[in-house]
């Protein structure tokens, strides 16, 4: 990875987003920019902020969120500059535990800019209080890195370079103000000194340049001329005729203000300063166990999946094999907005159903661009496929009393037409329900797409994208009061869906009691369903009956069911009935701000998914993406499971 590519998102960009957008929008942009860089390199590094601004709390939270959403471990760097050993170790331990509390794995702690005499004591204290596998390194101060260059100073002061452009990398170890008479001034020149003097002090300028050439005086790093005064013409002519001129910079500020600002300048390491870059690398290699760090990075595996990570992965998985999704509600504004985003990102091919003129007018009215090479618009009522589709429906449903005339009439309905496209393989999946009811959307699928072999119950799940994890809620949309057998089938289908989407299935069969404590018809149904799952699919980790808090809270789970492999860490939550499931998912969504993707129907031979009539364009976007993933071939590589 090239050095300059590391800067995916600058502090200034972050501040601009805070003013213009929201923190969530900023996080999304950071992640997307970094992921694009990540796809181009085998290994990438993200540098966090340096906690030098006034918004330290915000910066800490931002760093944690980015690391968590990228699934990245953290290497903590703590400044030891002008701090006692106790201050350094306390800050390091607080830093470490704060990241761990936010479930970000810390590979190591590096104390930078410590004094040589502090190295052993810092290591001793941290080694005694941090986990054994934590890398602990203490880097001492290095003047070559600690002090700014002439270029740093020129840029910070917004100065104008007059001479010496070839020596901007000169290091400034100290500075002196040239205000006294020349003989007295010369005694204050030290190695790598920066001289600050008014522009009309020709004697100081010439004396400093001569001292730099003399073997009797230390090296002069550069000269800053203050007050916007340019040297007199004879002095300028004399300077031009000299060889090896040190950098001379002119600034508008007075001498006192210039000196104050130079004292506050912090050094930087930039790509165009190879000396500093190499020195930094040498210092790092000298004090840090690079072999151990490499091993920690190579063997690291994230055990968390956040909402941002999951959404990013969904789009990535959908792009592996581009599928065609039919949208029966092609003239709905929300559908068209989602379609424009999907097509522009090359996620899917789309078929929009409806009146062609109306759809094109809506696209124009909304100011959208939907590429015609990735999108078809079909009006079922005048389609050349109408007769063929009607004949197929007639053959499939004539035993149920459907006549050819009835089949023709049904095929003018966008839901039947779209479902038939899926049945015939002319589309890989269908998404509807923004305008139509759930029954209108899924009835055709139940009539002739039907269920997969061995599955009797069509059910649904929501992907609940919480702040720190993604879990599945089922069934929250289809089955009002499932039997124990149906509940078991819902659990099995949901576990398989979780695995298909890269989530390790740990299934909680929810009830109003946990374990053997409860009695009654409702809890018995859940207990029986759990036993059926264990009998049919012993490979699935399942627990039930179990209460919601015991299923998701590690502390409560350990108290109520200490021997369970699911309690406290459930990733698939199966509700005993539609009333409980639907209300719970909506309560969690509203109260926590969680993103609910779905409902996604499971159990059908081919993917057909229903939308809520209150859905947003984002909801439609996400549902189309998961439908595309459902429609991918069985032999596609499965996402890596996240524990």
C-alpha positions in Angstrom: 0.0 0.0 0.0 1.3 3.4 -0.9 1.8 5.8 2.0 -0.4 8.6 0.5 -3.3 6.1 0.1 -3.5 5.7 3.8 -5.4 9.0 4.2 -8.8 7.8 3.3 -10.6 10.4 5.3 -9.1 13.6 6.9 -10.1 15.4 10.1 -11.3 18.3 8.0 -13.6 16.0 6.0 -15.0 14.7 9.3 -15.7 18.1 10.7 -17.4 19.1 7.4 -19.7 16.1 7.6 -20.6 16.9 11.2 -21.7 20.4 10.1 -23.4 19.3 7.0 -24.8 15.8 7.6 -25.0 13.4 10.5 -22.5 11.3 12.3 -24.0 8.2 10.8 -23.6 9.6 7.3 -20.0 10.4 8.0 -19.3 6.9 9.4 -20.9 5.4 6.2 -18.7 7.5 4.0 -15.5 6.7 6.0 -16.2 3.0 5.7 -17.1 3.1 2.0 -13.9 5.0 1.2 -11.7 2.7 3.3 -13.3 -0.4 1.8 -12.6 0.8 -1.7 -9.0 1.2 -0.8 -9.0 -2.1 0.9 -10.2 -3.9 -2.2 -7.1 -2.7 -4.1 -4.5 -3.9 -1.6 -3.7 -7.1 0.3 -3.2 -5.2 3.5 -4.5 -1.9 4.7 -4.0 0.3 7.8 -6.3 2.9 9.1 -4.8 5.7 11.2 -7.1 7.1 13.8 -7.3 10.7 15.0 -4.6 12.0 17.3 -6.8 13.5 20.1 -5.2 16.9 19.7 -8.4 18.8 19.0 -11.0 20.1 21.6 -13.4 17.3 20.8 -11.5 14.5 22.4 -14.7 12.6 23.5 -16.0 12.7 19.9 -12.6 11.6 18.5 -12.5 8.6 20.8 -16.0 7.5 19.9 -15.3 8.0 16.2 -12.1 5.8 16.4 -14.0 3.1 18.2 -16.9 3.2 15.8 -14.7 3.0 12.7 -12.6 0.1 14.1 -15.8 -1.7 15.1 -17.5 -1.2 11.8 -14.5 -2.3 9.8 -14.0 -5.3 12.0 -10.5 -4.1 12.7 -8.2 -4.7 15.7 -6.6 -1.6 17.4 -3.0 -0.8 18.1 -3.1 1.9 20.7 -0.5 4.7 20.7 -0.2 6.7 23.9 1.9 9.9 24.1 4.5 9.9 26.9 5.6 13.5 26.2 6.1 15.5 29.4 4.3 12.9 31.5 5.3 10.9 34.6 5.4 7.1 34.5 2.2 7.0 36.6 0.4 9.3 34.2 1.5 7.3 31.2 0.5 3.9 32.6 -2.9 5.1 33.9 -3.7 6.7 30.5 -2.6 3.5 28.7 -4.8 1.3 30.9 -7.8 3.5 30.6 -7.4 3.6 26.9 -7.1 -0.2 26.7 -10.1 -0.9 28.8 -12.3 1.7 27.0 -11.6 -0.1 23.7 -12.2 -3.5 25.2 -15.5 -2.3 26.8 -16.6 -1.3 23.3 -15.7 -4.8 22.1 -12.8 -3.7 20.0 -9.9 -6.1 20.2 -6.6 -4.4 21.2 -3.4 -6.1 19.8 -1.0 -3.9 21.7 -0.2 -0.6 23.4 2.7 1.6 22.2 3.9 4.4 24.4 5.6 7.0 22.3 8.0 9.9 23.2 8.9 8.5 26.7 12.1 9.4 28.5 14.8 6.8 28.4 14.7 6.3 32.1 11.0 5.5 32.0 11.1 2.5 29.6 11.6 -0.3 32.1 9.1 0.9 34.7 6.4 1.5 32.1 6.8 -2.0 30.7 6.8 -3.5 34.2 3.5 -1.8 35.2 1.7 -2.5 31.9 2.9 -6.1 31.7 1.4 -6.8 35.1 -2.0 -5.4 34.3 -2.6 -6.2 30.6 -3.4 -9.6 29.1 -0.3 -11.8 28.4 -0.7 -11.7 24.7 -0.8 -7.9 24.5 2.1 -6.4 22.7 3.7 -3.7 24.9 6.3 -1.3 23.4 7.9 1.9 24.7 9.5 4.3 22.2 11.8 7.0 23.5 12.0 10.6 22.2 13.9 11.1 18.9 14.9 14.7 18.1 14.7 13.9 14.4 11.0 13.2 14.7 10.2 15.5 17.6 11.2 18.7 16.0 9.6 20.3 12.9 11.2 20.9 9.5 11.5 24.3 7.7 8.7 23.1 5.5 6.4 22.5 8.5 7.2 26.0 9.7 6.7 27.7 6.4 3.3 26.1 5.8 2.2 26.7 9.4 3.1 30.4 9.2 1.8 30.8 5.6 5.2 32.2 4.7 6.7 33.1 1.4 9.9 31.2 0.5 12.5 33.7 -0.8 15.6 31.4 -1.0 16.8 27.9 -0.2 14.0 25.7 -1.6 16.4 22.7 -1.8 16.8 22.6 2.0 13.1 22.7 3.2 13.7 19.4 5.0 16.2 21.0 7.4 15.3 20.0 10.9 14.7 22.8 13.4 15.9 21.8 16.9 15.6 25.3 18.4 15.0 28.9 17.4 16.3 32.3 18.5 15.1 35.9 17.9 17.7 38.2 16.3 17.1 41.5 18.0 20.5 42.4 19.5 23.7 43.6 17.9 25.4 41.0 15.6 28.4 40.2 17.8 26.2 39.4 20.8 23.7 37.6 18.6 26.3 35.2 17.2 26.9 33.6 20.6 23.3 32.4 20.7 23.6 30.2 17.5 23.1 26.5 18.2 22.9 23.4 16.0 20.0 23.4 13.6 18.8 26.8 14.9 16.0 28.8 13.2 16.6 32.5 13.3 13.7 34.9 13.6 14.4 38.5 12.8 12.7 41.5 11.2 13.3 41.8 7.4 15.3 45.1 7.8 18.0 43.5 9.9 20.5 43.0 7.1 23.3 42.5 9.6 21.6 39.6 11.2 20.7 38.0 7.9 24.3 38.3 6.4 25.9 37.3 9.8 23.7 34.2 10.1 24.4 33.0 6.5 28.2 33.5 7.1 28.0 31.6 10.4 26.3 28.7 8.5 29.3 28.6 6.1 31.9 28.9 8.9 33.3 25.7 10.4 33.5 27.7 13.7 29.7 27.9 14.1 26.9 25.3 14.3 24.6 24.6 11.3 21.8 27.2 10.7 18.5 25.5 9.7 16.8 28.6 8.3 15.8 32.3 8.7 12.3 33.8 9.1 11.9 37.5 8.2 9.1 39.1 10.1 6.7 42.1 9.7 6.5 41.7 6.0 9.6 43.7 5.5 11.9 42.7 2.6 15.7 43.2 3.0 17.2 46.1 1.1 18.3 45.6 -2.5 22.1 45.3 -1.8 21.4 42.6 0.8 19.1 40.7 -1.5 21.8 40.9 -4.3 24.5 39.7 -1.9 22.3 36.7 -0.8 21.5 35.7 -4.4 25.2 35.4 -5.1 25.9 33.0 -2.3 26.0 29.2 -2.6 24.2 26.7 -0.3 21.8 29.3 0.9 19.7 28.1 3.9 15.9 28.6 3.5 14.8 32.2 4.0 11.1 32.8 4.6 9.1 36.1 4.8 6.0 36.4 7.0 3.5 39.2 7.6 3.4 38.7 11.4 5.5 40.6 13.9 8.5 39.1 15.5 6.8 38.3 18.9 3.7 36.6 17.3 5.9 34.7 14.8 8.1 33.3 17.7 5.0 32.3 19.7 3.5 30.4 16.7 6.8 28.7 15.9 6.9 27.4 19.5 3.4 25.9 19.1 4.1 24.1 15.8 3.8 20.3 16.0 6.1 18.2 13.7 4.7 16.0 11.0 5.9 13.1 8.9 5.1 13.6 5.3 5.8 11.4 2.2 8.1 14.1 0.7 10.4 13.9 3.8 12.3 10.6 3.2 14.7 11.2 6.1 11.9 11.5 8.6 10.0 8.5 7.1 13.1 6.3 7.3 13.9 7.5 10.9 10.4 6.7 12.0 10.6 3.2 10.5 14.0 2.6 12.1 12.7 3.8 15.5 9.6 1.6 15.2 11.6 -1.5 14.2 14.0 -0.8 17.1 11.4 -0.6 19.9 8.5 -2.7 18.6 8.4 -6.5 18.3 7.4 -6.4 14.6 7.4 -10.2 14.3 4.8 -10.6 17.1 2.8 -7.7 15.7 2.7 -9.3 12.2 1.6 -12.6 13.7 -1.2 -10.9 15.7 -2.5 -9.1 12.6 -2.3 -12.2 10.4 -4.1 -14.5 12.9 -6.7 -11.8 13.9 -10.3 -12.7 13.2 -13.2 -10.3 14.1 -16.0 -12.0 16.1 -18.4 -9.1 15.7 -20.6 -7.8 12.9 -22.2 -4.4 13.1 -25.0 -2.8 11.1 -22.6 -1.0 8.8 -20.5 -4.1 8.2 -23.6 -6.2 7.4 -25.1 -3.7 4.9 -21.7 -3.4 3.2 -21.3 -7.1 3.0 -24.8 -7.6 1.6 -24.1 -5.4 -1.3 -20.7 -7.0 -1.8 -22.3 -10.5 -1.8 -25.1 -9.4 -4.2 -22.5 -8.2 -6.7 -20.7 -11.6 -6.8 -23.3 -12.9 -9.2 -25.6 -10.2 -10.7 -29.3 -11.3 -10.5 -32.4 -9.9 -12.1 -35.2 -8.8 -9.8 -38.7 -7.8 -10.9 -40.5 -5.0 -9.2 -44.3 -5.0 -9.8 -44.8 -1.6 -8.3 -42.6 0.2 -10.9 -44.4 3.6 -10.7 -44.0 4.1 -7.0 -41.6 6.9 -6.2 -39.8 5.0 -3.4 -39.3 2.0 -5.7 -37.8 4.2 -8.4 -35.4 5.9 -6.0 -34.2 2.5 -4.7 -33.9 1.2 -8.3 -31.8 4.2 -9.3 -29.3 3.5 -6.5 -29.1 -0.2 -7.2 -28.6 0.3 -10.9 -26.0 3.0 -10.4 -24.0 0.7 -8.1 -24.3 -2.2 -10.5 -25.8 -4.4 -7.8 -28.6 -6.0 -9.9 -30.6 -5.9 -13.1 -34.1 -4.7 -12.7 -37.5 -5.2 -14.3 -40.1 -2.5 -13.5 -43.8 -3.4 -14.1 -46.5 -0.9 -14.9 -47.6 1.6 -17.5 -44.4 2.5 -19.4 -45.3 6.2 -20.0 -46.2 6.7 -16.3 -43.0 5.1 -15.1 -40.8 7.2 -17.5 -42.7 10.4 -16.5 -42.1 9.6 -12.8 -38.4 9.0 -13.4 -38.1 12.3 -15.2 -40.1 14.1 -12.5 -37.9 12.7 -9.7 -34.7 13.7 -11.7 -33.5 10.1 -11.6 -31.1 8.3 -14.0 -31.9 4.6 -14.4 -29.6 3.0 -17.0 -31.7 1.3 -19.7 -29.0 -1.3 -20.3 -29.6 -2.6 -16.7 -33.3 -2.0 -16.5 -36.4 -3.1 -18.4 -39.9 -1.5 -18.2 -42.8 -3.9 -19.0 -46.5 -3.2 -19.1 -48.2 -6.6 -18.4 -51.4 -5.6 -20.1 -49.8 -5.2 -23.5 -46.8 -7.6 -23.1 -46.1 -10.1 -25.8 -45.6 -12.7 -23.1 -49.1 -12.3 -21.7 -50.7 -15.2 -23.6 -47.8 -17.5 -22.8 -48.0 -16.7 -19.2 -51.8 -17.1 -19.1 -51.5 -20.6 -20.7 -48.8 -21.6 -18.2 -51.0 -20.4 -15.3 -54.0 -22.3 -16.7 -52.0 -25.5 -16.9 -50.7 -25.1 -13.4 -54.1 -24.2 -11.8 -56.8 -25.8 -13.9 -57.2 -28.5 -11.3 -58.2 -25.8 -8.9 -60.9 -24.5 -11.2 -59.0 -21.8 -13.0 -60.1 -21.3 -16.6 -58.0 -19.9 -19.5 -60.0 -16.7 -19.4 -59.5 -16.3 -15.6 -55.8 -17.0 -16.2 -55.6 -14.2 -18.8 -57.3 -11.8 -16.4 -55.0 -12.7 -13.5 -51.9 -12.2 -15.7 -52.7 -8.5 -16.2 -52.2 -8.2 -12.4 -48.6 -7.1 -11.8 -48.1 -9.5 -8.8 -49.1 -12.5 -10.9 -47.1 -11.3 -13.9 -44.0 -10.7 -11.8 -44.3 -14.0 -10.0 -44.7 -15.9 -13.3 -41.4 -14.2 -14.5 -39.7 -15.7 -11.5 -41.4 -19.1 -12.1 -40.2 -19.2 -15.7 -36.6 -18.1 -14.8 -36.9 -14.7 -16.6 -36.3 -13.0 -13.2 -34.4 -14.4 -10.3 -36.7 -12.9 -7.6 -39.5 -10.5 -6.9 -40.0 -7.7 -4.4 -43.4 -6.1 -3.8 -45.6 -4.8 -1.1 -44.9 -1.0 -1.0 -48.4 -0.6 -2.4 -50.0 -4.0 -2.3 -50.9 -6.1 0.7 -48.9 -9.1 1.9 -51.6 -11.4 0.8 -51.6 -9.9 -2.7 -47.8 -10.2 -2.9 -47.3 -13.8 -1.7 -50.6 -15.5 -2.9 -49.3 -16.1 -6.5 -46.0 -17.5 -5.1 -47.9 -19.9 -2.8 -50.1 -21.0 -5.8 -47.4 -22.0 -8.3 -43.9 -21.3 -7.1 -44.6 -23.3 -3.9 -42.3 -24.4 -1.1 -38.9 -26.1 -1.2 -38.9 -29.9 -0.9 -39.4 -31.0 2.7 -40.7 -27.6 3.8 -44.4 -27.1 4.6 -44.3 -23.7 6.2 -43.5 -20.4 4.5 -42.2 -18.0 7.1 -40.3 -14.7 7.4 -37.4 -13.1 9.2 -36.2 -9.6 9.8 -32.5 -8.8 9.9 -32.3 -6.6 13.0 -29.2 -4.4 12.6 -28.4 -3.2 16.1 -25.5 -0.9 17.0 -23.1 -3.8 17.9 -24.6 -6.9 16.2 -27.0 -8.3 13.6 -29.6 -10.9 14.6 -32.7 -12.5 13.0 -36.2 -12.2 14.3 -38.8 -14.7 13.0 -41.6 -15.1 12.3 -42.9 -11.5 12.4 -45.0 -11.3 9.3 -46.7 -14.5 8.0 -47.9 -17.1 10.5 -50.4 -15.8 13.1 -50.3 -18.8 15.6 -47.9 -21.5 14.5 -48.1 -25.1 15.9 -45.1 -26.6 17.5 -44.2 -28.4 14.2 -44.5 -25.1 12.3 -42.5 -23.2 15.0 -39.7 -25.8 14.6 -39.7 -25.4 10.8 -39.6 -21.7 11.2 -36.6 -22.1 13.5 -34.8 -24.4 11.1 -35.4 -22.2 8.1 -34.3 -19.1 10.1 -31.1 -20.9 11.2 -30.3 -21.8 7.6 -31.0 -18.2 6.5 -28.6 -16.9 9.2 -25.9 -19.2 8.0 -26.6 -18.2 4.3 -26.0 -14.6 5.3 -22.8 -15.1 7.2 -24.2 -15.1 10.8 -23.5 -18.0 13.1 -26.9 -19.4 14.0 -27.6 -19.7 17.7 -31.4 -20.1 18.0 -33.5 -19.0 20.9 -37.1 -20.3 21.1 -38.7 -17.5 23.0 -41.3 -17.8 25.7 -42.4 -16.2 28.9 -40.2 -18.5 31.0 -36.7 -20.0 30.7 -35.8 -23.7 31.0 -38.1 -25.9 33.0 -39.6 -23.3 35.2 -42.7 -22.5 33.2 -45.9 -24.6 32.7 -48.9 -24.2 30.4 -50.0 -24.7 26.9 -48.0 -21.8 25.4 -44.7 -22.7 27.0 -45.2 -26.4 26.2 -45.6 -25.6 22.6 -42.2 -23.8 22.6 -40.7 -26.7 24.5 -42.0 -29.2 22.0 -40.8 -27.1 19.1 -37.3 -27.0 20.6 -37.2 -30.8 20.9 -38.3 -31.2 17.3 -35.5 -28.9 16.1 -33.0 -30.9 18.1 -34.3 -34.1 16.7 -34.4 -33.0 13.0 -31.3 -30.8 13.0 -28.8 -31.8 15.8 -26.3 -29.5 14.1 -28.2 -26.4 15.1 -27.5 -24.7 18.5 -30.9 -24.2 19.9 -32.3 -23.3 23.4 -35.9 -23.1 24.5 -38.1 -22.1 26.1 -36.1 -19.0 27.0 -37.0 -15.4 27.8 -35.8 -12.5 25.6 -33.4 -11.1 28.3 -31.8 -14.4 28.9 -31.4 -14.9 25.2 -29.5 -11.7 24.5 -28.0 -10.5 27.7 -24.8 -12.4 28.7 -25.2 -11.7 32.4 -28.8 -12.7 32.6 -28.2 -15.7 30.3 -25.5 -17.0 32.6 -27.6 -16.5 35.7 -30.7 -18.3 34.3 -29.2 -20.9 32.1 -25.4 -21.2 32.9 -24.9 -24.4 30.9 -26.5 -23.1 27.7 -24.5 -22.5 24.5 -27.2 -20.0 23.3 -28.2 -18.1 26.4 -26.8 -14.5 26.3 -25.6 -14.8 22.8 -28.5 -15.7 20.6 -28.4 -14.6 17.0 -31.7 -16.0 15.8 -34.8 -15.3 17.9 -38.0 -17.2 17.2 -41.2 -15.8 18.6 -44.1 -18.0 19.7 -46.7 -16.2 17.6 -47.1 -13.3 15.1 -48.6 -10.9 17.7 -45.5 -11.2 19.9 -43.0 -11.1 17.0 -44.4 -8.2 15.1 -44.8 -6.0 18.1 -41.3 -6.9 19.4 -39.5 -6.1 16.2 -41.3 -2.8 15.9 -40.6 -1.9 19.5 -36.9 -2.8 19.2 -36.7 -0.8 15.9 -38.3 2.3 17.3 -36.8 2.4 20.8 -33.2 1.5 19.8 -33.0 3.0 16.3 -32.2 -0.4 14.9 -32.4 -0.9 11.1 -34.9 -3.7 10.3 -34.3 -5.3 6.9 -37.2 -7.4 5.7 -39.4 -9.2 6.0 -37.6 -11.8 4.0 -39.7 -14.8 3.1 -38.1 -18.2 3.5 -39.2 -21.7 2.4 -40.2 -20.8 -1.2 -38.6 -22.5 -4.2 -37.6 -19.1 -5.5 -37.3 -15.8 -3.7 -40.4 -13.5 -3.4 -40.3 -10.9 -0.7 -42.9 -8.6 0.8 -42.5 -5.0 1.8 -44.3 -2.9 4.4 -46.6 -0.3 2.9 -44.8 2.2 5.1 -41.4 1.3 3.8 -38.8 3.8 2.7 -36.5 3.8 -0.3 -33.7 2.4 1.9 -36.0 -0.5 3.0 -36.7 -1.3 -0.6 -33.0 -1.1 -1.5 -32.0 -3.5 1.3 -34.8 -6.0 0.5 -33.9 -6.1 -3.2 -30.3 -6.8 -2.2 -31.2 -9.7 0.1 -33.6 -11.0 -2.6 -30.7 -11.0 -5.1 -28.5 -12.9 -2.7 -31.3 -15.5 -2.2 -31.5 -15.8 -5.9 -27.8 -16.7 -6.4 -27.0 -20.2 -7.3 -26.6 -22.8 -4.6 -22.9 -23.4 -5.6 -22.0 -19.8 -4.9 -19.4 -19.5 -2.1 -21.1 -18.9 1.2 -20.2 -15.8 3.4 -17.7 -16.6 6.1 -19.6 -17.2 9.4 -19.2 -14.6 12.2 -19.4 -16.1 15.6 
